[in-house]
């Protein structure tokens, strides 16, 4: 699992029936300095990605996400999802 900030939402005009009940979010993966609390920017230097969000996140939320085969695991039938939001974090405490 990786961590990211929710930086936006996507609107689709068409989608597969298997993908109903959730939305798509734009994530910015977090760097180690962002995990430690330094840096107020939502954007990191890492490449942003689109993820399936069944949790109803809000802009600026810190989330955990998985990619690849793990992202399609929650679905009963094979579904073309490459990133999936699996956790909504209240706080992160980083030991130094």
N, CA, C and O atoms as a GROMACS GRO file, in nm:
protein
  384
    1UNK      N    1   0.085  -0.117   0.000
    1UNK     CA    2   0.000   0.000   0.000
    1UNK      C    3   0.090   0.123   0.000
    1UNK      O    4   0.193   0.127   0.066
    2UNK      N    5   0.046   0.223  -0.076
    2UNK     CA    6   0.117   0.350  -0.085
    2UNK      C    7   0.024   0.461  -0.035
    2UNK      O    8  -0.097   0.442  -0.028
    3UNK      N    9   0.081   0.576   0.000
    3UNK     CA   10   0.001   0.687   0.050
    3UNK      C   11  -0.004   0.800  -0.052
    3UNK      O   12   0.090   0.820  -0.130
    4UNK      N   13  -0.115   0.874  -0.051
    4UNK     CA   14  -0.133   0.985  -0.145
    4UNK      C   15  -0.232   1.084  -0.088
    4UNK      O   16  -0.304   1.055   0.007
    5UNK      N   17  -0.234   1.203  -0.148
    5UNK     CA   18  -0.333   1.305  -0.118
    5UNK      C   19  -0.433   1.310  -0.232
    5UNK      O   20  -0.395   1.296  -0.349
    6UNK      N   21  -0.560   1.329  -0.200
    6UNK     CA   22  -0.663   1.347  -0.301
    6UNK      C   23  -0.653   1.491  -0.349
    6UNK      O   24  -0.669   1.585  -0.270
    7UNK      N   25  -0.627   1.509  -0.480
    7UNK     CA   26  -0.611   1.645  -0.534
    7UNK      C   27  -0.719   1.681  -0.635
    7UNK      O   28  -0.721   1.793  -0.686
    8UNK      N   29  -0.810   1.588  -0.664
    8UNK     CA   30  -0.916   1.620  -0.758
    8UNK      C   31  -1.009   1.502  -0.782
    8UNK      O   32  -0.986   1.392  -0.732
    9UNK      N   33  -1.113   1.527  -0.860
    9UNK     CA   34  -1.213   1.426  -0.892
    9UNK      C   35  -1.234   1.424  -1.042
    9UNK      O   36  -1.211   1.525  -1.110
   10UNK      N   37  -1.277   1.312  -1.096
   10UNK     CA   38  -1.304   1.298  -1.238
   10UNK      C   39  -1.451   1.268  -1.260
   10UNK      O   40  -1.514   1.202  -1.178
   11UNK      N   41  -1.503   1.317  -1.370
   11UNK     CA   42  -1.641   1.289  -1.410
   11UNK      C   43  -1.637   1.212  -1.541
   11UNK      O   44  -1.573   1.255  -1.636
   12UNK      N   45  -1.705   1.099  -1.545
   12UNK     CA   46  -1.708   1.016  -1.664
   12UNK      C   47  -1.847   1.021  -1.727
   12UNK      O   48  -1.948   1.021  -1.656
   13UNK      N   49  -1.852   1.023  -1.858
   13UNK     CA   50  -1.982   1.021  -1.925
   13UNK      C   51  -2.032   0.878  -1.942
   13UNK      O   52  -2.153   0.855  -1.950
   14UNK      N   53  -1.940   0.781  -1.946
   14UNK     CA   54  -1.977   0.640  -1.957
   14UNK      C   55  -1.879   0.559  -1.874
   14UNK      O   56  -1.761   0.593  -1.865
   15UNK      N   57  -1.929   0.451  -1.813
   15UNK     CA   58  -1.841   0.359  -1.742
   15UNK      C   59  -1.905   0.222  -1.735
   15UNK      O   60  -2.025   0.207  -1.757
   16UNK      N   61  -1.825   0.123  -1.705
   16UNK     CA   62  -1.873  -0.015  -1.695
   16UNK      C   63  -1.972  -0.030  -1.580
   16UNK      O   64  -1.958   0.039  -1.479
   17UNK      N   65  -2.070  -0.117  -1.593
   17UNK     CA   66  -2.166  -0.139  -1.484
   17UNK      C   67  -2.098  -0.186  -1.354
   17UNK      O   68  -2.147  -0.156  -1.245
   18UNK      N   69  -1.987  -0.258  -1.365
   18UNK     CA   70  -1.915  -0.307  -1.248
   18UNK      C   71  -1.858  -0.193  -1.164
   18UNK      O   72  -1.826  -0.213  -1.046
   19UNK      N   73  -1.844  -0.074  -1.222
   19UNK     CA   74  -1.781   0.038  -1.154
   19UNK      C   75  -1.880   0.135  -1.091
   19UNK      O   76  -1.841   0.243  -1.046
   20UNK      N   77  -2.009   0.099  -1.087
   20UNK     CA   78  -2.108   0.186  -1.024
   20UNK      C   79  -2.094   0.181  -0.872
   20UNK      O   80  -2.048   0.082  -0.816
   21UNK      N   81  -2.134   0.290  -0.808
   21UNK     CA   82  -2.130   0.294  -0.663
   21UNK      C   83  -2.006   0.359  -0.606
   21UNK      O   84  -1.989   0.362  -0.484
   22UNK      N   85  -1.920   0.410  -0.690
   22UNK     CA   86  -1.799   0.478  -0.644
   22UNK      C   87  -1.762   0.584  -0.746
   22UNK      O   88  -1.830   0.601  -0.847
   23UNK      N   89  -1.654   0.655  -0.720
   23UNK     CA   90  -1.611   0.757  -0.814
   23UNK      C   91  -1.461   0.746  -0.838
   23UNK      O   92  -1.392   0.664  -0.777
   24UNK      N   93  -1.413   0.828  -0.927
   24UNK     CA   94  -1.271   0.831  -0.962
   24UNK      C   95  -1.209   0.956  -0.902
   24UNK      O   96  -1.266   1.065  -0.910
   25UNK      N   97  -1.091   0.940  -0.842
   25UNK     CA   98  -1.020   1.052  -0.781
   25UNK      C   99  -0.881   1.065  -0.842
   25UNK      O  100  -0.824   0.967  -0.891
   26UNK      N  101  -0.828   1.185  -0.838
   26UNK     CA  102  -0.692   1.211  -0.881
   26UNK      C  103  -0.605   1.216  -0.757
   26UNK      O  104  -0.632   1.294  -0.664
   27UNK      N  105  -0.500   1.133  -0.754
   27UNK     CA  106  -0.413   1.122  -0.638
   27UNK      C  107  -0.274   1.174  -0.668
   27UNK      O  108  -0.223   1.159  -0.779
   28UNK      N  109  -0.213   1.235  -0.568
   28UNK     CA  110  -0.073   1.276  -0.574
   28UNK      C  111   0.002   1.195  -0.468
   28UNK      O  112  -0.013   1.222  -0.349
   29UNK      N  113   0.084   1.097  -0.511
   29UNK     CA  114   0.158   1.014  -0.415
   29UNK      C  115   0.244   1.101  -0.323
   29UNK      O  116   0.304   1.200  -0.366
   30UNK      N  117   0.250   1.063  -0.196
   30UNK     CA  118   0.321   1.142  -0.097
   30UNK      C  119   0.467   1.101  -0.086
   30UNK      O  120   0.501   0.982  -0.093
   31UNK      N  121   0.553   1.202  -0.068
   31UNK     CA  122   0.696   1.176  -0.045
   31UNK      C  123   0.718   1.156   0.105
   31UNK      O  124   0.628   1.180   0.186
   32UNK      N  125   0.836   1.111   0.143
   32UNK     CA  126   0.867   1.089   0.283
   32UNK      C  127   0.857   1.220   0.363
   32UNK      O  128   0.811   1.219   0.477
   33UNK      N  129   0.900   1.332   0.305
   33UNK     CA  130   0.892   1.460   0.377
   33UNK      C  131   0.746   1.501   0.399
   33UNK      O  132   0.714   1.559   0.503
   34UNK      N  133   0.659   1.471   0.304
   34UNK     CA  134   0.517   1.502   0.323
   34UNK      C  135   0.456   1.412   0.429
   34UNK      O  136   0.369   1.457   0.504
   35UNK      N  137   0.499   1.287   0.437
   35UNK     CA  138   0.449   1.197   0.541
   35UNK      C  139   0.487   1.247   0.679
   35UNK      O  140   0.410   1.231   0.774
   36UNK      N  141   0.605   1.308   0.690
   36UNK     CA  142   0.652   1.360   0.818
   36UNK      C  143   0.588   1.491   0.858
   36UNK      O  144   0.612   1.539   0.969
   37UNK      N  145   0.508   1.549   0.770
   37UNK     CA  146   0.437   1.672   0.805
   37UNK      C  147   0.499   1.797   0.749
   37UNK      O  148   0.440   1.904   0.762
   38UNK      N  149   0.617   1.790   0.686
   38UNK     CA  150   0.675   1.911   0.629
   38UNK      C  151   0.624   1.931   0.488
   38UNK      O  152   0.602   1.834   0.415
   39UNK      N  153   0.605   2.052   0.451
   39UNK     CA  154   0.553   2.082   0.318
   39UNK      C  155   0.401   2.084   0.320
   39UNK      O  156   0.337   1.983   0.350
   40UNK      N  157   0.344   2.198   0.289
   40UNK     CA  158   0.198   2.213   0.293
   40UNK      C  159   0.131   2.184   0.160
   40UNK      O  160   0.009   2.175   0.153
   41UNK      N  161   0.210   2.170   0.055
   41UNK     CA  162   0.153   2.152  -0.078
   41UNK      C  163   0.086   2.015  -0.091
   41UNK      O  164   0.137   1.915  -0.041
   42UNK      N  165  -0.029   2.012  -0.160
   42UNK     CA  166  -0.095   1.885  -0.188
   42UNK      C  167  -0.020   1.807  -0.295
   42UNK      O  168  -0.027   1.685  -0.299
   43UNK      N  169   0.053   1.879  -0.382
   43UNK     CA  170   0.122   1.814  -0.493
   43UNK      C  171   0.261   1.769  -0.454
   43UNK      O  172   0.334   1.840  -0.384
   44UNK      N  173   0.297   1.651  -0.501
   44UNK     CA  174   0.434   1.602  -0.482
   44UNK      C  175   0.504   1.604  -0.617
   44UNK      O  176   0.442   1.636  -0.719
   45UNK      N  177   0.630   1.570  -0.618
   45UNK     CA  178   0.706   1.564  -0.743
   45UNK      C  179   0.681   1.433  -0.816
   45UNK      O  180   0.724   1.416  -0.930
   46UNK      N  181   0.611   1.340  -0.752
   46UNK     CA  182   0.580   1.211  -0.814
   46UNK      C  183   0.467   1.227  -0.916
   46UNK      O  184   0.393   1.325  -0.914
   47UNK      N  185   0.456   1.131  -1.006
   47UNK     CA  186   0.352   1.133  -1.109
   47UNK      C  187   0.216   1.111  -1.045
   47UNK      O  188   0.199   1.020  -0.964
   48UNK      N  189   0.118   1.193  -1.080
   48UNK     CA  190  -0.018   1.179  -1.028
   48UNK      C  191  -0.088   1.064  -1.097
   48UNK      O  192  -0.050   1.025  -1.207
   49UNK      N  193  -0.191   1.008  -1.033
   49UNK     CA  194  -0.263   0.896  -1.091
   49UNK      C  195  -0.411   0.903  -1.060
   49UNK      O  196  -0.453   0.973  -0.968
   50UNK      N  197  -0.488   0.830  -1.138
   50UNK     CA  198  -0.633   0.820  -1.120
   50UNK      C  199  -0.662   0.688  -1.048
   50UNK      O  200  -0.606   0.584  -1.084
   51UNK      N  201  -0.749   0.692  -0.946
   51UNK     CA  202  -0.782   0.571  -0.870
   51UNK      C  203  -0.933   0.560  -0.849
   51UNK      O  204  -1.003   0.661  -0.845
   52UNK      N  205  -0.981   0.438  -0.836
   52UNK     CA  206  -1.120   0.407  -0.804
   52UNK      C  207  -1.138   0.428  -0.655
   52UNK      O  208  -1.062   0.373  -0.575
   53UNK      N  209  -1.239   0.505  -0.616
   53UNK     CA  210  -1.259   0.541  -0.475
   53UNK      C  211  -1.396   0.497  -0.425
   53UNK      O  212  -1.496   0.564  -0.451
   54UNK      N  213  -1.403   0.384  -0.352
   54UNK     CA  214  -1.530   0.340  -0.295
   54UNK      C  215  -1.557   0.400  -0.156
   54UNK      O  216  -1.661   0.374  -0.097
   55UNK      N  217  -1.463   0.482  -0.104
   55UNK     CA  218  -1.474   0.531   0.034
   55UNK      C  219  -1.535   0.670   0.046
   55UNK      O  220  -1.569   0.712   0.157
   56UNK      N  221  -1.549   0.742  -0.064
   56UNK     CA  222  -1.607   0.876  -0.057
   56UNK      C  223  -1.513   0.980   0.000
   56UNK      O  224  -1.552   1.057   0.087
   57UNK      N  225  -1.390   0.982  -0.045
   57UNK     CA  226  -1.291   1.076   0.006
   57UNK      C  227  -1.324   1.219  -0.033
   57UNK      O  228  -1.405   1.244  -0.122
   58UNK      N  229  -1.260   1.314   0.037
   58UNK     CA  230  -1.276   1.456   0.009
   58UNK      C  231  -1.143   1.512  -0.039
   58UNK      O  232  -1.039   1.449  -0.022
   59UNK      N  233  -1.148   1.629  -0.099
   59UNK     CA  234  -1.028   1.696  -0.144
   59UNK      C  235  -0.933   1.719  -0.027
   59UNK      O  236  -0.974   1.771   0.077
   60UNK      N  237  -0.807   1.681  -0.043
   60UNK     CA  238  -0.707   1.698   0.062
   60UNK      C  239  -0.693   1.580   0.156
   60UNK      O  240  -0.601   1.580   0.239
   61UNK      N  241  -0.780   1.480   0.148
   61UNK     CA  242  -0.770   1.362   0.234
   61UNK      C  243  -0.641   1.285   0.205
   61UNK      O  244  -0.592   1.283   0.092
   62UNK      N  245  -0.588   1.222   0.308
   62UNK     CA  246  -0.474   1.132   0.294
   62UNK      C  247  -0.528   0.990   0.285
   62UNK      O  248  -0.604   0.946   0.371
   63UNK      N  249  -0.489   0.919   0.180
   63UNK     CA  250  -0.543   0.786   0.156
   63UNK      C  251  -0.431   0.685   0.134
   63UNK      O  252  -0.318   0.722   0.103
   64UNK      N  253  -0.466   0.558   0.149
   64UNK     CA  254  -0.380   0.448   0.109
   64UNK      C  255  -0.439   0.388  -0.017
   64UNK      O  256  -0.561   0.374  -0.029
   65UNK      N  257  -0.352   0.352  -0.111
   65UNK     CA  258  -0.400   0.294  -0.235
   65UNK      C  259  -0.310   0.179  -0.278
   65UNK      O  260  -0.194   0.170  -0.238
   66UNK      N  261  -0.366   0.092  -0.360
   66UNK     CA  262  -0.290  -0.019  -0.418
   66UNK      C  263  -0.299  -0.008  -0.570
   66UNK      O  264  -0.392   0.053  -0.624
   67UNK      N  265  -0.202  -0.067  -0.637
   67UNK     CA  266  -0.198  -0.064  -0.783
   67UNK      C  267  -0.184  -0.205  -0.838
   67UNK      O  268  -0.153  -0.299  -0.765
   68UNK      N  269  -0.209  -0.218  -0.966
   68UNK     CA  270  -0.190  -0.345  -1.036
   68UNK      C  271  -0.296  -0.447  -1.003
   68UNK      O  272  -0.414  -0.414  -0.988
   69UNK      N  273  -0.254  -0.574  -0.992
   69UNK     CA  274  -0.348  -0.684  -0.968
   69UNK      C  275  -0.426  -0.666  -0.839
   69UNK      O  276  -0.543  -0.705  -0.832
   70UNK      N  277  -0.365  -0.609  -0.736
   70UNK     CA  278  -0.434  -0.588  -0.609
   70UNK      C  279  -0.551  -0.490  -0.625
   70UNK      O  280  -0.648  -0.499  -0.551
   71UNK      N  281  -0.542  -0.399  -0.721
   71UNK     CA  282  -0.649  -0.301  -0.742
   71UNK      C  283  -0.775  -0.364  -0.798
   71UNK      O  284  -0.885  -0.316  -0.772
   72UNK      N  285  -0.761  -0.472  -0.873
   72UNK     CA  286  -0.880  -0.536  -0.930
   72UNK      C  287  -0.932  -0.650  -0.842
   72UNK      O  288  -1.035  -0.709  -0.873
   73UNK      N  289  -0.863  -0.682  -0.734
   73UNK     CA  290  -0.901  -0.793  -0.646
   73UNK      C  291  -1.039  -0.777  -0.580
   73UNK      O  292  -1.106  -0.878  -0.562
   74UNK      N  293  -1.085  -0.656  -0.543
   74UNK     CA  294  -1.215  -0.645  -0.477
   74UNK      C  295  -1.336  -0.676  -0.566
   74UNK      O  296  -1.447  -0.692  -0.515
   75UNK      N  297  -1.317  -0.685  -0.696
   75UNK     CA  298  -1.428  -0.707  -0.788
   75UNK      C  299  -1.452  -0.855  -0.812
   75UNK      O  300  -1.357  -0.934  -0.815
   76UNK      N  301  -1.579  -0.893  -0.830
   76UNK     CA  302  -1.615  -1.032  -0.855
   76UNK      C  303  -1.574  -1.079  -0.994
   76UNK      O  304  -1.541  -1.196  -1.013
   77UNK      N  305  -1.577  -0.988  -1.090
   77UNK     CA  306  -1.539  -1.021  -1.227
   77UNK      C  307  -1.416  -0.939  -1.263
   77UNK      O  308  -1.394  -0.833  -1.205
   78UNK      N  309  -1.336  -0.986  -1.357
   78UNK     CA  310  -1.218  -0.907  -1.397
   78UNK      C  311  -1.260  -0.766  -1.441
   78UNK      O  312  -1.344  -0.750  -1.529
   79UNK      N  313  -1.200  -0.666  -1.378
   79UNK     CA  314  -1.237  -0.527  -1.403
   79UNK      C  315  -1.110  -0.446  -1.431
   79UNK      O  316  -1.010  -0.463  -1.360
   80UNK      N  317  -1.112  -0.360  -1.532
   80UNK     CA  318  -0.993  -0.285  -1.569
   80UNK      C  319  -0.966  -0.166  -1.477
   80UNK      O  320  -0.984  -0.050  -1.516
   81UNK      N  321  -0.922  -0.194  -1.355
   81UNK     CA  322  -0.887  -0.090  -1.259
   81UNK      C  323  -0.739  -0.106  -1.225
   81UNK      O  324  -0.695  -0.216  -1.191
   82UNK      N  325  -0.663   0.003  -1.236
   82UNK     CA  326  -0.520  -0.004  -1.211
   82UNK      C  327  -0.480   0.052  -1.075
   82UNK      O  328  -0.371   0.022  -1.025
   83UNK      N  329  -0.566   0.134  -1.013
   83UNK     CA  330  -0.539   0.188  -0.879
   83UNK      C  331  -0.671   0.194  -0.802
   83UNK      O  332  -0.774   0.230  -0.858
   84UNK      N  333  -0.667   0.158  -0.672
   84UNK     CA  334  -0.787   0.144  -0.590
   84UNK      C  335  -0.759   0.201  -0.451
   84UNK      O  336  -0.661   0.162  -0.388
   85UNK      N  337  -0.843   0.292  -0.405
   85UNK     CA  338  -0.828   0.351  -0.271
   85UNK      C  339  -0.876   0.249  -0.168
   85UNK      O  340  -0.992   0.206  -0.172
   86UNK      N  341  -0.788   0.209  -0.075
   86UNK     CA  342  -0.822   0.106   0.022
   86UNK      C  343  -0.830   0.157   0.166
   86UNK      O  344  -0.880   0.086   0.253
   87UNK      N  345  -0.781   0.279   0.192
   87UNK     CA  346  -0.781   0.329   0.329
   87UNK      C  347  -0.792   0.481   0.329
   87UNK      O  348  -0.741   0.548   0.239
   88UNK      N  349  -0.858   0.533   0.429
   88UNK     CA  350  -0.869   0.677   0.452
   88UNK      C  351  -0.808   0.704   0.589
   88UNK      O  352  -0.864   0.666   0.691
   89UNK      N  353  -0.692   0.771   0.591
   89UNK     CA  354  -0.617   0.788   0.714
   89UNK      C  355  -0.665   0.911   0.794
   89UNK      O  356  -0.686   1.018   0.737
   90UNK      N  357  -0.680   0.894   0.924
   90UNK     CA  358  -0.710   1.008   1.012
   90UNK      C  359  -0.582   1.084   1.042
   90UNK      O  360  -0.581   1.207   1.042
   91UNK      N  361  -0.474   1.011   1.068
   91UNK     CA  362  -0.346   1.074   1.096
   91UNK      C  363  -0.234   0.976   1.064
   91UNK      O  364  -0.256   0.855   1.054
   92UNK      N  365  -0.115   1.031   1.047
   92UNK     CA  366   0.005   0.949   1.022
   92UNK      C  367   0.112   0.995   1.119
   92UNK      O  368   0.145   1.114   1.124
   93UNK      N  369   0.168   0.902   1.196
   93UNK     CA  370   0.279   0.931   1.286
   93UNK      C  371   0.402   0.860   1.233
   93UNK      O  372   0.406   0.737   1.226
   94UNK      N  373   0.502   0.938   1.196
   94UNK     CA  374   0.623   0.884   1.134
   94UNK      C  375   0.735   0.884   1.237
   94UNK      O  376   0.773   0.989   1.287
   95UNK      N  377   0.787   0.765   1.268
   95UNK     CA  378   0.901   0.754   1.362
   95UNK      C  379   1.028   0.793   1.289
   95UNK      O  380   1.051   0.752   1.175
   96UNK      N  381   1.111   0.872   1.354
   96UNK     CA  382   1.235   0.919   1.290
   96UNK      C  383   1.353   0.839   1.335
   96UNK      O  384   1.465   0.865   1.291
   0.00000   0.00000   0.00000
